[in-house]
Amino acid sequence: MKKTDGFTLIEAIITLVVVAMVIAVGIPGLSSIMANNQAAAHSNSLITAFSFARSESVKQGVNVSICARDASAQDGFTCGEGDNDWADGWFVFLDPDGNAAAGYTPPADERRRSWPAQPGNYTVTAPVAVGFNSSGSIQGDADAVFSLIYEYCTGEQNRTITITTTGHTSVKKEPCTDEQ
């Protein structure tokens, strides 16, 4: 009997069928993992900004605010109208007089850091701005709640970020709704 190297046609077809089955099973799970990772990245980016604003307020000893960016403003440092404007990005600035409100543009020397819009189809429902006082607590007597709602949501991709009056931040995964 003569020994030959290589694959027979049947072996090649069986290998292709097995690979196709693995891909068919793996792709839906991979897209769900990618969607959840994107949601985690968005919420982590916001939490990073909140932590930065809080630490700046304690370090500088003055009020510091974080504000939704108005995408239509030329400078990128004008507070938006709130609600879904957070999907356009956000920025942190010194706010000694507590001026953070829709349409406010802080002076250049008070601007600290800016975050661009995050990719994806989502909306953020939240207050226009959140301010931290020199002790690291948020200004006001109620928690600040941010809801990240994804257009093509699967499983528990939506997120709710809560900043308590003491300045503590937490994230909670939320289930998708039927309307999504």
Secondary structure, DSSP 8 states (H G I E B T S, - for coil): -----S--HHHHHHHHHHHHHHHHHHHHHHHHHHHHHHHHHHHHHHHHHHHHHHHHHHHHTS-EEEEEB-TT-SSS-SB--SGGGGGGEEEEEE-TT---STT----GGGEEEEEE--SSSEEEE--SEEEE-TTS-BSSSS-EEEEEEETT--SS-EEEEEE-TTS-EEEEEE---TT-
